């Protein structure tokens, strides 16, 4: 695993310019909704989202463009952090939490060096999980803890591991597009929902997420596809780009709702407090959980149908 000088990558400078421009534009939107009171705006929901993405983006850029051992460390820390937040909020017992932590480097290695076997990992995880209460002689709360641990692996570790597969499949350009699409979907969903949202999708799960906000999800993802269209592989024609935007946008909304569902059942407001004023890392990355795998499998199909 070798690190790279990002300045030698022709996509780095254009990607950096796009990201900076989006943050400037985001700041202006926050200022608009806060009626020119920037401090008040940054304390609001949209401002918190902007700050959260500003904190995560530099690390993501380093992981994507520098790669190597540096990128591996960033990704592993990311995997461990979101898993720690899940374990704490849901109430995973110690032996099952250790099971999740052990599977993180296994998943990372498989995605990086043996991607052809990556799809066997869920089966392996279930087998190992079934052996855990036998070996530890701790059958207490068996079904609940099996559910927590199994869902935690499939919901977080295995799904987000598709980031590595996505980069291997379509390069750093496709990876940047999907990540940017998730972030813009997150922001635009809130903006559109605030402006015209009236019909709540599921009040018991998330009382603020409206059906109208789904339009914002797709618009945000579509903007990312338009901005990073130059970085997409040639297999992506106009039709594929439109579908990709819908996959990312709707997948982001799905991931956000799934996260809200788990938190609501667990009786928690946020996943953590690592991001000042706006909860945990998973509170910002929850949309990736569904959007990234869906984007990967759609892109995989595109490459199979149009290999050249």
PEDA-V173625 format. One record per residue. N is the residue number from 1. RES is the residue in one letter. OMEGA is omega in radians with two decimals (NA if undefined). Layout:
# PEDA-V173625
n:res:omega
N:RES:OMEGA
N:RES:OMEGA
This chain:
# PEDA-V173625
n:res:omega
1:X:-3.07
2:X:3.05
3:X:-3.09
4:X:3.01
5:X:-3.06
6:X:-3.12
7:X:3.10
8:X:3.12
9:X:-3.09
10:X:-3.14
11:X:-3.00
12:X:-3.09
13:X:3.08
14:X:3.12
15:X:3.13
16:X:3.12
17:X:3.13
18:X:-3.12
19:X:3.14
20:X:3.12
21:X:3.14
22:X:3.12
23:X:3.08
24:X:3.11
25:X:3.10
26:X:3.09
27:X:3.12
28:X:3.10
29:X:3.10
30:X:3.13
31:X:3.13
32:X:-3.12
33:X:-3.14
34:X:3.14
35:X:3.05
36:X:3.06
37:X:-3.01
38:X:-3.13
39:X:3.11
40:X:3.13
41:X:-3.13
42:X:3.07
43:X:3.13
44:X:-3.08
45:X:-3.12
46:X:3.11
47:X:3.11
48:X:3.10
49:X:3.14
50:X:3.13
51:X:3.13
52:X:3.13
53:X:3.09
54:X:3.11
55:X:-3.05
56:X:-3.01
57:X:3.12
58:X:3.12
59:X:3.13
60:X:3.13
61:X:3.11
62:X:-3.13
63:X:-3.07
64:X:-3.00
65:X:3.11
66:X:3.07
67:X:3.11
68:X:-3.10
69:X:3.12
70:X:3.11
71:X:3.14
72:X:3.14
73:X:-3.14
74:X:-3.13
75:X:3.14
76:X:3.08
77:X:3.10
78:X:3.14
79:X:-3.11
80:X:-3.09
81:X:-3.12
82:X:3.10
83:X:3.08
84:X:3.13
85:X:3.12
86:X:-3.13
87:X:-3.10
88:X:-3.06
89:X:-3.06
90:X:-3.13
91:X:3.13
92:X:-3.13
93:X:-2.93
94:X:-3.07
95:X:3.11
96:X:3.05
97:X:3.10
98:X:3.07
99:X:3.13
100:X:-3.11
101:X:3.14
102:X:-3.11
103:X:-3.12
104:X:3.13
105:X:3.09
106:X:3.12
107:X:-3.14
108:X:-3.12
109:X:3.14
110:X:-3.14
111:X:-3.06
112:X:-2.97
113:X:3.13
114:X:-3.06
115:X:3.14
116:X:3.12
117:X:-3.06
118:X:-3.04
119:X:3.05
120:X:-3.06
121:X:3.10
122:X:3.11
123:X:3.10
124:X:-3.13
125:X:3.13
126:X:3.12
127:X:3.12
128:X:-3.12
129:X:-3.13
130:X:3.14
131:X:-3.02
132:X:-3.13
133:X:3.11
134:X:-3.09
135:X:-3.11
136:X:-3.11
137:X:-3.14
138:X:-3.12
139:X:-3.11
140:X:3.14
141:X:-2.97
142:X:-3.03
143:X:3.13
144:X:-3.10
145:X:3.05
146:X:3.12
147:X:-3.13
148:X:-3.07
149:X:-3.14
150:X:3.11
151:X:3.13
152:X:3.14
153:X:-3.09
154:X:-3.07
155:X:-3.04
156:X:-2.94
157:X:-3.07
158:X:-3.11
159:X:-3.12
160:X:3.04
161:X:3.10
162:X:3.03
163:X:-3.14
164:X:3.13
165:X:-3.12
166:X:3.12
167:X:3.12
168:X:-3.09
169:X:-3.00
170:X:3.12
171:X:-3.06
172:X:3.13
173:X:3.11
174:X:3.11
175:X:3.13
176:X:-3.13
177:X:-3.10
178:X:-3.14
179:X:3.11
180:X:3.12
181:X:3.11
182:X:-3.13
183:X:-3.14
184:X:3.07
185:X:3.13
186:X:-3.10
187:X:-3.07
188:X:3.07
189:X:3.14
190:X:-3.09
191:X:-3.11
192:X:3.11
193:X:3.13
194:X:-3.08
195:X:-3.02
196:X:-3.08
197:X:3.13
198:X:-3.04
199:X:-3.08
200:X:-3.10
201:X:-3.12
202:X:-3.09
203:X:-3.11
204:X:-3.12
205:X:3.13
206:X:-3.05
207:X:-3.10
208:X:-3.06
209:X:-3.06
210:X:3.08
211:X:3.13
212:X:3.12
213:X:3.10
214:X:3.06
215:X:3.10
216:X:3.08
217:X:-3.11
218:X:3.11
219:X:3.12
220:X:3.12
221:X:3.11
222:X:3.09
223:X:3.11
224:X:3.12
225:X:3.13
226:X:-3.09
227:X:-3.08
228:X:-3.14
229:X:-3.13
230:X:-3.07
231:X:-3.12
232:X:3.01
233:X:-3.05
234:X:-3.14
235:X:-3.10
236:X:3.02
237:X:-3.10
238:X:-3.11
239:X:3.14
240:X:3.13
241:X:3.12
242:X:3.14
243:X:3.13
244:X:3.11
245:X:3.14
246:X:3.13
247:X:-3.13
248:X:-3.10
249:X:-3.12
250:X:3.07
251:X:3.10
252:X:3.12
253:X:3.13
254:X:3.14
255:X:3.13
256:X:3.13
257:X:3.11
258:X:3.10
259:X:3.12
260:X:3.14
261:X:-3.12
262:X:3.13
263:X:-3.11
264:X:3.12
265:X:-3.14
266:X:3.13
267:X:-3.12
268:X:3.09
269:X:-3.13
270:X:3.09
271:X:-3.12
272:X:-3.12
273:X:-3.08
274:X:3.09
275:X:-3.05
276:X:3.06
277:X:-3.10
278:X:2.93
279:X:-3.01
280:X:3.12
281:X:-3.12
282:X:3.07
283:X:3.08
284:X:-3.04
285:X:-3.05
286:X:-3.14
287:X:3.14
288:X:-3.00
289:X:3.12
290:X:-3.04
291:X:-3.08
292:X:3.09
293:X:3.14
294:X:3.12
295:X:3.13
296:X:-3.06
297:X:3.06
298:X:3.13
299:X:3.10
300:X:3.11
301:X:3.12
302:X:3.14
303:X:3.13
304:X:-3.11
305:X:-3.12
306:X:-3.03
307:X:-3.09
308:X:NA
